[in-house]
Amino acid sequence: MDISRVFIANRGEIAVRIVRACRALGLECVVGASEVDMDGLAAELADRAVCIGPAPASDSYLRPELVVQAALGTGCDAIHAGYGFLAENPRLPVLAREHGIRFVGPPPEAMELAGDKLRAREVALEAGLPLVPGGEVGTFMEAEAFAAESGFPVLLKAAGGGGGRGIKLAHDPDELQRLFGVAVAEARSAFGDERLYVERYVADARHVEVQVAADDHGTVLHLGERDCSVQRRYQKLIEEAPAPFLPAQTREALTAAGVAFARAIGYRNLGTVEFIVDAATGGFFFLEMNCRIQVEHPVTEAVTGRDLVAEQLRIADGQALSFSQEEVTFDGHAVECRLTAEDVSNGFMPSPGRLARFAVPELPGLRVDTHCRDGALIPPHYDSLMAKLIGHGADRDEAIEIVHEALERLEADGVDTNRALLAEVLGHPDFVHGRITTHWLEEAIV
């Protein structure tokens, strides 16, 4: 490979995951860690770790200029940003390009287009993808007029939002009026873009997303789809591949739509095109594209046998995809649970602290992606994700059983976790029989 040393601009389990992909490809790697993460597992496993600032992300992980300078100073010729933090900030690939460093991700132009949800909707429409009825609104009266015509409830969304952020659900005119000003203010402060759009709310929806891959040689293909419907406040807890109980015709149409959108925006590298599937009608609608590796990528890796992070690095190196569409095959079923340090009984309050004990049993078919170990610190400054437990079995029942047993035998002392909640979901008849929509968790369990 032309790339020889990768700067990892992230922390936690995804930083560990990228270190391991670099190892598999024979690449050196440098982890950029905040002061509080310098004794973390990723920093220990990498060839080198450099401190990029204090614990608050705004002083370390969210500073693109600092990341690029650290990459240059450590002799790196590529930057991988994982997910979160700077992963979808076009400023990072622009700066990397200016300094002759390869960015392991899409071109900034494609990232900017996908990040603007209104422009993305326009391109999706031109590419023939179905859209939920809606459009840009500049005033409350425009939003009210749309809602009066389409019917309540409606969703207010920030044009610069994404990944479940910047969304408000209004059930009636009074709530819409109250939320409109809040949504504008949040969009301005969180995304620097106060534009909003309104959509008809699909009440009984499943969240299904398509994993796509594209190289610099004109190839765009998919690696199947994932179901991520078990969510709380638009944050995913459990994902699986392939999406269960999905008609073959819908599956084929979804993956084709994902490839069509990626091709339409000139996408390169790995990405995910997200859809909602109307549980009542079976129809599906384009939501957005995430221009990064996803937290839930291991379930796709499990059923396809492909190392997606290594593939990201090869594409950034200028290589063609290492497989064709015909060579993408699917083996069995995979289920992933996100173990987080949260007090579920106290409104999912984050539960930072130091782990006195952390151990996951070794089971056939179980994969664990984590940065945790005995004595590890769960800092209060970041996402509370501790580990991902991925069960891969011959069928869905077997995959569920593997993860369920792992949760039962897991040891995590020192912080509160959501383990009991995850186990309850896996054993719930609605989940077992596929009667899940995106609001099921909050209605049935939480």
Phi, psi and omega in degrees: 000150174288325176291136179238331183218128186250131173267126182258109185263064181192185185218183171065208187293328182288328175295318176298318181299319181290322176305314183293325177293320177298317178302316182297332181262001181075025181261146171282157179215147178236127178264128172270111187240147172287170181305319185284345181258004185293340176255019180280172184295320181297317179298324181288322184281334183288164176295329181203151174231138177235143179279128181249014174139181180293174185299316181305131184301328180295341179258002184216278189293342183258019182247096184299321180297318180295318180298315181294319179295321178295321178295316179296317183293339179255011175072025180276147178245010175207153177233129173244124184257001177065229174232161183073191179042245186264007189301328181240028175262110185300340180300325182294308178296330177296312179296319180300315179299317181299332182256013175074024179253137178281137176261127181275082183172190184283167174297149181301329181296316178293323179296318179295318181295313181294329181287338176269102189296331178289315177296321180299320178298319180297314180295319179299319179297316179297328181277000176090014180276143178286139181240146170294133179306134181167187179172178183291141176229132181261341182223163176298323182296324176295318178295319180295321179295319178297314182297322180297326182280318185269337182098147176276157358280164177228159177253132169262129182230143175281131181298331180263006182279194180154165179060029179089359182264151175078031183240134177230137180253123180245128184264342182205172183301321181296316180293323178298317180296319180294321185279338186300310180296322178297317182296318179298314182296318180292320180298320180294315185282324185275326187238357181066023185209108186272006178294139178236155167225160184240144180225150169295137182273124175270107191293311183256083186241146168256147179259113180234134184231151184249126177277122178242159177218139182215140180246183181279003185250016173092001180270129173230126180216175179239158175240042177083191186234165177229149173256127183231043188280339180282099187225157170229119182052046177069008176257128186283144177242323182225135179227157178208157177219138352289169176298124184283158173054039180247125179302144182303324181294320178293318180301315181294319180293322179297311183295323177295320179294321178299315179295319181298318180292315180301319179293322184294330182261010179067038185288149170220154184082197182271143178202170182227126177258123188257143181224160164247142178248122180290113184294336182280320186253339184086355177287157178230157184222144177291136175254297183189172174241134175260121188266059184194175169287142182265154174307321188271016182300334182299331180292326175290320177299321183296315185274342178258342182072019181254143175268100187289327179290320175297323178295323175302315182294321178295318180296316178298333179283352180095003182280156174286156175307142186278004180209159177261172177300321181293336181273355176278110179239164187236131185237110174071212185219148180227141178231134179240136173244140177261112176274122182237156177270086183218150175265097185298322183289348181242047176068030179061036178296132177304144184234071180290163179159187179253134183280115174289329182208134173214118180210137177241133182295151174272118182230145174302131179085001181258132173240139179235119174255115185204162171244006186267153177194175178304130177085356182292147179264132170258098185289156180279357190273346191231182174306145186272011181296125179259316185199157172243126177255120185241117177257131180236118182228178180294330177214180185296317181301318181292319179298317179298317182297321180298312182292322180298315179295321179298319178295320181297325186260359180296142173243122178216096183249135177123338177219160171280147179226171178265021185304313183297322178297314180300316180296322180296318179297313184298330181265359183286136180304325180298318179291315182302322184260008173077022179268059187241134169233176187291343178252008182299315186302314184287333180276324188266331189233307188290000000 
